[in-house]
Amino acid sequence: MTVMQILEVLFLSGFIRTENILTGASALISPPVSNTVHIGCNPGKHLVFDVKTTLEQSAKLNQRNFSCVNPDPVIPCFYYKNTFYPSFLVQDLVSGETYRFLDSYILKVVGGGPYSRDNIHLYSPEEILRYNSWKYSSQRDLVWAVKHQSFKINKEGLIIMHGNKNAGIRWVCKNKSPCSDVTFHGQSSPRFYFVIKVSSRNMKTNCHYSSQFEIIVHTIPLSVRRKVIIQTMTITSFFSVLVLFCMVQGLKQIVTIQSVFPCLFNV
């Protein structure tokens, strides 16, 4: 160990004293204290929805890629039965740097509407909790759930997502949710426009990011009630046609008998 290294160790340990040249007084120098100071995020950094990676992950992990029949030129479209794997990027508008977002965040559906973007309306705070929270909803209002059974929630009952291990989102559209009963519209399959908001606020991270985007989920199944109605109407129509057919065939047989044995009907 060199002399300079020995002096540095003694100084940091508080064994070196300094002397004032004018007064001759000496003082013990305390070792420095290290503190971490968080100064927040660069205001030029923004969180954005990575559409390209999300679409690629959806096709790869679900092993199928069912897009909309009539896709929207701007809003990405996803198949209802496919697990949704959202991916996000942090973009620095000042330096031009872009990197993947890997911190924890909260995801919630804050608006939506069927068939067209014009039908979208934003939900009230009460509706947002009903459609997203596992604490305040009755389970019949939920719009989505995670693929795996084990997950953590915050004080509002919202699922805590993780950018570094994406659990995947399942669309459930329960009976009392806004996307539960979307019927066919023209030649397009049932589709629903979702407005989704993600935020890393209160996630014990240095930076608080927030982003809002829209997606389309297509081929949403009909509600149980509507399925029963359609099945009932189908069965009723089938038996009505069958009875009508039998009646027509019976009339034909009567006409045939009358033509063969006219004496029986002339009495």
Steps between C-alpha positions, in 0.01 A plus 500: 500500500640838404530802728216677321271202547586484874426871540171460314394215734593703810315805368185307421516328839518834684850452642651805328464840671532838332662802663408862449818688412383828661357369827686173532173322582452153364181321402420142428376449148196270488477248218267603213141376496349371176138595421287409199292787363222434247443799277219350290480428131617690202192692377585395146435131575163349410342155526354365174314185399728281287250382236751311284645290783155434650364368170809284447484358856128430460554298182805318640376409849143417394625310193226657288436840349135588441473862397188701422324434169478876443800632697520857622791688339603658832376286793650149541261205508520188719307173512280455807618146581869591466689598814596867485869571571543880510848644459612855571793724414653805667591764244730792576392779266813702586773243440302274266571198720241220515500202732255242628295581810562230765357651820170425676183674389121505531286427192130583483229536237371857525265512201358313204221442254376245242539494120658842443733751661214748491320290763780526754420674828723540804391328820436669833731425797234265639472313169878471473512324836207275405661387174861468624517452876502161674403671823205721406342304214260209532704280262211527253617844390862419418630567150837328532711274721857372500595164354652367823299457819752657741544877485532804725254788524526855636269658759236562231500136395673570168746238375868597516665414169873457437682605186780248551268197531182551305233267641265556209143631501186295432187675376204374702219755434275382784120525486475853638806639324459741205646248254287204606236503224638633172305362205593477132494831318480478122773273363737561791540265794413637847770748596558736789725806528685523832668810645781380728706703744826388661680677782806434717394751767528372859701202378815588701688604189703811441303598191123530479390420147148505359361414158160450338425312178223320309469145370231292326398155624304301242285184491360556847266211592131563559361513851340189650157665494524585131628151417196348671267734308663414166491126572135520603409691185695252287329197654158667473558587135616145424191338654272757335642410159476130583132528602420704190674241283300217662175691451577557131588133455177400677292721271668344198414153625135599553482640148652178365248281684213718380611468138532122528176438692268786403194299613612522862485878495178537297275326755 
